[in-house]
């Protein structure tokens, strides 16, 4: 079987799960990874006969993809801001919107030795990227999930950064006061009654611990983190949140109630409210 023939098989069968553009994109990701060929090489070598092992591996991956399992979990790898991160079922897949948040944080960091904390770190993509960008920064990250922290620590080793990871339940534990210049979080914000609105590939495969708020209060994490950040941040420290596009006004209001000033709500590239920043002044 040639590269071209099995590519067509992928396109045809994945079109039952994805639209045509996404089916071709997923196929490209898989083939580049498994065959270790860039897209132009795949085209030039499209009539190359694949080995039995390659065909078996590609068919195994296709079968998993047809169950709606995200390609990042199948390949145990995701892209984030030009870097490769290990991922599995214990961590969320990094999103492009989070790249926009990180870009905003970069522009706000004036001291290269800033103390930075990421709350609910998952794969560790946010703190690891910031640690690579600001090598003198003191970067820490917390998560309630031991399995997520294991993934994050592997990514820290992979990228040769020195992020300090800790297990912490932010709803029930307290941060050290007057410690950080930057706190960032992309916490769970989906209430249980919104569960059925999620796509099958998210609901079935991504970790519910990282998706769903622990009660009917879908802003519980934003409220708790805002309250904690007013104490844990140094004067003029900044708090950054990634949010669901429908929750901008609610997050802004609770940050105001917590005492943050100069609060700014930003849209992502698709024009949806996606991130919030507030500043502490005392």
QUIWOKA-V353714 format. One record per residue. RES is the residue in one small letter. OMEGA is omega in degrees with one decimal (* if undefined). Layout:
((RES & OMEGA) (RES & OMEGA))
This chain:
((x & -178.4) (x & 175.0) (x & -177.9) (x & -177.3) (x & -178.6) (x & 171.7) (x & 179.9) (x & 177.1) (x & 177.2) (x & -177.2) (x & -177.0) (x & -174.4) (x & 179.6) (x & 177.6) (x & 174.8) (x & -178.5) (x & -176.6) (x & 168.4) (x & -172.2) (x & -178.1) (x & -177.6) (x & 177.4) (x & 178.5) (x & 178.7) (x & 178.6) (x & 177.7) (x & 179.9) (x & -179.7) (x & -178.2) (x & -175.1) (x & 177.7) (x & -178.4) (x & -172.5) (x & -177.8) (x & 178.9) (x & 178.7) (x & 172.7) (x & -170.4) (x & -179.6) (x & 176.7) (x & 176.6) (x & 179.1) (x & -177.9) (x & -177.4) (x & -172.4) (x & 180.0) (x & 179.3) (x & 177.5) (x & 179.9) (x & 176.9) (x & 178.2) (x & 179.7) (x & 178.9) (x & 179.7) (x & 179.4) (x & 179.7) (x & 179.5) (x & 178.1) (x & 177.2) (x & 178.7) (x & -179.9) (x & 179.9) (x & 177.8) (x & 179.3) (x & -178.5) (x & 174.2) (x & -177.2) (x & 177.7) (x & -178.5) (x & -177.3) (x & -179.6) (x & 177.8) (x & 179.3) (x & -178.8) (x & -179.2) (x & -176.8) (x & 177.6) (x & 176.3) (x & 172.7) (x & 176.2) (x & 177.2) (x & 179.2) (x & 175.6) (x & 178.2) (x & 173.2) (x & 175.9) (x & 171.3) (x & -172.7) (x & -178.6) (x & -178.4) (x & 175.2) (x & 173.6) (x & 178.6) (x & -177.9) (x & 175.4) (x & -180.0) (x & 178.4) (x & 173.9) (x & 178.0) (x & 177.3) (x & -179.2) (x & 177.2) (x & 177.7) (x & 179.3) (x & 178.3) (x & -176.0) (x & -177.5) (x & -177.9) (x & 179.8) (x & 178.9) (x & -178.1) (x & 178.3) (x & -178.4) (x & 172.0) (x & -171.6) (x & 176.3) (x & 173.0) (x & -177.6) (x & -175.9) (x & -165.4) (x & -179.5) (x & -178.4) (x & -178.3) (x & -173.5) (x & -178.2) (x & -177.2) (x & -179.9) (x & 177.3) (x & -179.3) (x & 178.2) (x & 176.4) (x & -177.6) (x & -178.0) (x & -171.2) (x & 179.2) (x & -178.3) (x & 173.9) (x & -171.2) (x & 177.4) (x & 178.9) (x & 179.6) (x & 175.2) (x & 178.1) (x & -174.6) (x & 176.7) (x & -179.4) (x & 176.6) (x & 179.6) (x & 176.2) (x & 177.7) (x & -179.1) (x & -179.7) (x & 175.5) (x & 177.6) (x & 176.6) (x & 177.0) (x & -179.4) (x & -175.4) (x & 174.5) (x & 173.4) (x & -176.6) (x & 177.8) (x & 177.0) (x & -176.2) (x & -180.0) (x & 172.3) (x & -176.6) (x & 173.2) (x & -172.0) (x & 179.1) (x & -174.1) (x & 177.9) (x & -172.8) (x & 176.9) (x & 178.7) (x & -176.1) (x & 171.8) (x & -171.9) (x & -167.0) (x & 172.3) (x & -178.4) (x & 167.6) (x & -179.7) (x & 177.3) (x & 168.7) (x & -170.0) (x & 173.5) (x & -178.3) (x & -178.8) (x & 177.4) (x & -174.4) (x & -179.4) (x & 176.4) (x & -172.3) (x & -174.9) (x & 179.6) (x & -176.9) (x & 173.5) (x & -176.1) (x & -177.6) (x & 176.3) (x & -174.6) (x & -174.0) (x & -169.6) (x & -176.1) (x & -171.3) (x & -178.3) (x & 178.4) (x & -179.0) (x & -176.3) (x & -165.8) (x & 170.7) (x & -171.8) (x & 179.4) (x & 176.8) (x & 175.9) (x & -174.5) (x & 177.5) (x & -174.6) (x & -179.3) (x & 178.8) (x & -179.5) (x & -178.8) (x & -178.5) (x & 177.6) (x & 179.3) (x & 178.9) (x & -175.0) (x & 178.8) (x & 178.1) (x & -173.7) (x & 178.7) (x & 170.8) (x & 174.2) (x & -175.9) (x & 175.3) (x & -173.9) (x & 175.9) (x & 179.1) (x & 174.7) (x & 160.2) (x & -173.3) (x & 167.0) (x & -173.4) (x & -178.6) (x & -170.1) (x & -176.8) (x & -176.8) (x & 180.0) (x & 179.5) (x & 177.5) (x & -178.0) (x & -177.8) (x & 174.4) (x & 174.9) (x & 179.9) (x & 179.1) (x & 176.1) (x & 179.1) (x & 179.3) (x & 178.5) (x & -178.3) (x & -177.6) (x & 176.4) (x & -177.1) (x & 176.0) (x & 173.8) (x & -175.3) (x & 177.8) (x & 176.1) (x & -179.7) (x & 174.2) (x & -173.2) (x & -177.0) (x & -177.2) (x & 174.1) (x & 173.2) (x & -177.8) (x & 175.1) (x & -176.5) (x & 177.9) (x & *))
